[in-house]
């Protein structure tokens, strides 16, 4: 079991998750291809359960899984939203200044990598679930609302 630092969750940020609407509807030109995680067996079992619960649409975008196909990855909108389950614990989680967001009962650490949209990684769960969003979601993390229930149902809390 990993130790996690608590994150400050500003009320305005938490409220924004449920209030913001998707800004655009065009599909991404980015090729949907990802590195498949290689988690330990126990984490992989949670990820396989998650794969069975993921929705057909997220933020109004149809499911379009990235290559190579795997139960550990999923996508929507031709790479606009990509989920990877069983990723390693991000180093940034050790940073006491890391930004946190809560969406429908699941806590996420928010990172804003240079030159791309936000990357969010679940916290306080027995497997890390990473969601990357393209640039249209630079200030809009509403896709997490569609992913929170499946994560909550299949990946148990670690605390």
N, C-alpha and C positions, 0 to 999 in steps of 0.2 A: 504494500500500500504506500503510495507516494504522499508526501506532505505537501500541502498547498497553502500559499499565503492568502489571507483574505483580501478582497478587492473592495475599494470604495465604490458604491453604486449610486451615483448621483440620481436623484429622483427624476430630474429632467431627461436624463439619458434613458432611464428605464421607461418612462412614459413615451418617449419618442419611438421606441421599438413598436409600440402598438398603434401609434398615431400616424406615422409616416406611410405614405403610399408609394408604390414603385413609380419612379420618374419616367422610365422609358420602356418601350415594348419591342424595340428592334433587337434582332439576335446578334450575338457577338461574332466577330470575324475570326476570333482566336480559335485555333485548332484545339479541340477538347481531348487532351492527352495528359495523363498524370502519372506520377510515381505511385505505385501500389505499396501501401505500408506493409510491414512484416512484424505484426505484434505477436507477443507470446500467446499460447493456445487459449488461455482463459480470456484474454482480451478479444481474441479473434472470435470466440463463441458469442460474446456480447455484440460484436460487429455483425455477425451473421444473423443474429436475431433482429438487429436494427435494420438490416437490408430488407427483411421481410415486411417491415412496418412503414417503410418510406413511402411518401405520397407520390401519385402520378404527376401532380403539378405542384410547383412552389412559386409563390408570388405571381401566379398566372402563367408561368412558363412550363411547357411540357417536358416530361422526363426524356433525357437524351444522355445516356451514360457515356463517360469518357472511355478511351482506349488506354491500355488493354482492359477488357472486361474483367470485373472482380466483384465479389460480394463486399469488399472493403471500400469500394468507391461508388459514387453515384453522381449524376449531374442533371441539370435542367437548363433549357434554353441554349443548347449548343455551347456549353462552357461558361455561360453567364453565372451559374451557381454550381460549385463543385464541392462535394462532401467526400472526405476521406476519414475512415474510422480506424483507430488503432495506431495513430501517429505517435511518435515519441513526445515526451513532455517538452514543450518549448522552453528554451533557456529564459525567455522573457518572463515566465511565470515566477521566477525568483526575484524579479524587480518589484520592490514595494510600491513603485509608482505606476505599475502596469494598469491600464484601463480595464474596467470590468463592466459588463452589461448583463442584466437579467432579462430573459425573454420567456414568459410562460412557464416559470418554475425551473429553468435551466440557466446556470451561470456560464458566461463566456468571457474569455480574455480577448480584448480587441487589439489588433495590430494593424498598422497602416503602412505596408511595405511601399517603398519608393517606386513610382511608376505603375502601380496596379491598384485595384480596389481593396477593400478591407479583407483581412483574414481573421477569423474568429475560432478559438479553440475552447471546447467545453472544459470546465473546471469542476473539481469535487466529484468526479465520476470515475468508475473503475476502468474505463478506457477513454482515451482522448479522442474526441471527434472534432475534426477541423473542417470549417466551411470557408471557402474562398468565394468572394463576390467580385464581379468585374467592375469597371470604373463607374457604371451607371448607379451603383450602390455606394458611392463614396461617402454619402451622408445619409444612407438609408439601409438599415439592417432588418427591415421587416421580413425578409425571407426566413429569419430565425423563428418567427412565429409559427410557420408551417412545419418546421423541423423539430421544435421543442417537444411536442407530445411523443413522437416516436423515440427520441433520445431518452426522455424521462421514463418511458415504458420499458425500454430494453437494456439501458446501461445504468446499473445501480449507482447510487451515491457512494462515494468513498469515505465519507465522514460518518 
